[in-house]
Amino acid sequence: MGSSVRELAGATPATRDRYVDLLRVASLGAVVLGHWLMAAVTPDGVGNLLAVVPELQPLTWLLQVMPVFFFVGGFSHALSYRSLLRKRPEGAEDSVYSAFLRARLQRLLRPTMVFVLVWGAAALLVQLLGGGGGLTGVTLRMVTQPLWFIGIYLAMVAFTPPLLRLHERYGWGAFAGLAGAALAVDVLRFAAGVPYVEFLNFAFVWLAVHQLGFLRADGRVRRPALLAGAGLVTAGALVAFGPYPLSMVGMPGEKVSNMAPPTLALLCHGLWLVGAVELLRAPAARLLERPRVWRAVVAANGVAMTAFLWHLTAMFGVYGALLALDAELPEPASAAWWAQVPLRLALAAALTAGLVAAFRAFERPASTAPGSPGAAGAGPLAALGATLCLLGVLGLSMVGFGGLLDGRTALLIAVPVSAPAAVAMTLAGWLLVERAGRGTGARAGLQRP
């Protein structure tokens, strides 16, 4: 691994935007650390530190960095799709879309499917043996929660070509259209009480943030201080005078969450974060010129998705081991609890590293090139596969693996979905994506997702 990372780092083109790679790793790392810190686990269950200590909720305005990841995704998707378009043979638009989908989704779907299948088998075994209570039951319900992010990212990949065309025609107007749609959804939701309309903002809010990445790819985010200030002031006003909660992450028992479904306040929070990270671009770029720093970023990028998928498994594994050893779990937010934080974080990081070592190989798919034999006509197949995966992983993130055998369901938009149905949709979608364009073996020069 060391030599391969050194070779990859040394072969980095001078034109590559290293800061984007740093933002990708840093945003996922912040989410992982936030989950580890927010978990308030006791022998009786799992709570949220931000609910125990509400005074900490303003920190979510700095630490809720998932918008940064989706912003970076938009930047990378724009570069990759345009690269494929430049290389396409005459009349090969369908194969371009297929190659784009397959290349972008493989690094998501292969490690995700391993996670789903391993946990599905473990959950089935536990429940067949009559287990599933206590912390084990909590783990089975909660370990799939990060999959919502995979589902949203799948949608972003699938919508990149049409939204990129809108961006090229309207620029900031395309972003404004999506932001206006998010505003309209919240008006219908809060002022008119229209049922289920809020779920549309899973698309409008996150695709608007993704659209900012297109603007950044074309050098059109020219006033980051203005963007950050406008986002921060508007988000603050919405929280102060509107129906929006202070926390930018979901809180247990909240009537309204800024995250699920996303709100206009979260979109403004995303504007503030995008402006803030753009202000740090120049000093960070200088830091990334140092070989050791860049090698660390390259190494982290190679395993980031695997670490993200398994980090809650590691966290619950640590707590399970502590309970099995009869170790004391202090009252959340007490002095003893804070004193134990470094140990818990170190153990979770070590266990995550072990899981990454076991499963990292699935994060290395081969890329494809448009127009190669077998790619033509695969666009609709790939799109269908992406759609099934999107629905499957979103459903699984909501229902979890608890109650795998008893028909437990969760509401996905307006449709009840069970864990077996979610797994089946995810598996079928993945197989379709793998089949789409099979036989294409030429390597495309894509910036990884």
C-alpha positions, 0 to 999 in steps of 0.5 A: 500500500505504501509504495502504491500510495507513493506512486499515485501521489508522485504521478499526480498531474499538475492540473489536479485540484488537490484541495478538492481531494482534501475536502472530500476526506476531511468532510467524511472524517468530520462526519465519522468523528461527529457520530462517534462523539454524539453517541451517548450510549448507556446500558439502557440504550443510545441517546444523542449528546446534543440532546443531553447538552443542548448548549452544544447544538451551535457547534453543528453549524461548523461540524455538519459538513455533509454539504461540503462533500456534495459540493465536491461531488458536483465539481468532480462529476462535472470534470468527469462527464466532460472528460468522457464527452471529449473522448466519445466516438461519434454518436456514442452519447448513450455509452457516455452516460453508461460509462459515466454512471458505471465508473462513478457508481462502482466505488460506491456500490461495491463496498456498499454491497459488501457492507449490506451483504455482510451485515444482512447475513449477520443480522439473519443469523442473530435473529434466527438464534433468538437474539436482537435485544439490548445493544445488539438490537440498537446496532441492527437498527442504527448501523445502516443509517449512513446509507442515506448518504449513498442514496443521495449521492447515487441520485446526484450521479444520475442527474449530473448530465441534465443538470450540467446542461442546465448549468452550462446554459443558465449558470447561477440561474440553475442553482437559483431554480433549485433553491427556489424549488426548495423554498416553495416546498418549505412554504407548502410544507409549513404554511399550507400543510401539504402532506409528503411534499417535504420529501421533495427537498431531498432532491432540491436541497442536495442537488442545489448544493451539488450545483455549486460544485458545477459553478466551482468547476467553471471558476464562478464562485468568485466571492466566497466571503459574500456567499458565506456571509449571505448563507450564514445570515439567512440561515440564522434568520430562518432559525430565529424567525421561522419554524426551523430548529437550531441544530443542523443535524437531526435530533431525537424527538424533534417535530422538525429536523433540518436534515430529514427531510432537508430544509431551506435552512440547511441549504443556506447552511450549505452556502455558508460552508461552501463560502467558508471552505473556498476562503481557505483554498489558497493556504490549503493548496500551499500545504498540499504541495508538501509531499507527506501531506499529499501522500496522506490525502491520497491514502485516505481517499483510497479507503474513505468510503469503506471507513465511512460505511463501517465506522458505526460498526466499529463504534458499536463494537467498542461499546459492546466490548466495554459492556461485555467486560463489565466496564463502567459506562459513565453518565453521558456528558459527565466528567467521567464520560468526557474523560473516557472520550479519548479512549473510546475514540482511539478504540473506535479508530483502531477497530475501523482501521481493522475493518478497512484492512478487511474490506478495502479491496472492494473500493478498487473497481476498474473504470470504463471508457465510452464507446468500447465494445458492449457499452452501446445501449447500456445507458437505460440499464445503468439508469434503472440499476442506479434507481433501484440502488437509490431506493434500496439503500434509502429504504435500508437506511430507514428500516435497518436490519432489526426485525429482518424476519418479522416484516418491520417496515419504514416509510420511504416517501409514502411507501412502506419498505421492509429490510428484505425488500430494500436489500433485494432492490439494492442487490438488483440495482447493483447487478444491473450497474455491473452488467451495464457496459460490461466488456468495456475495459479501457481505462478512463482518466476520471477524477474519482468520486 
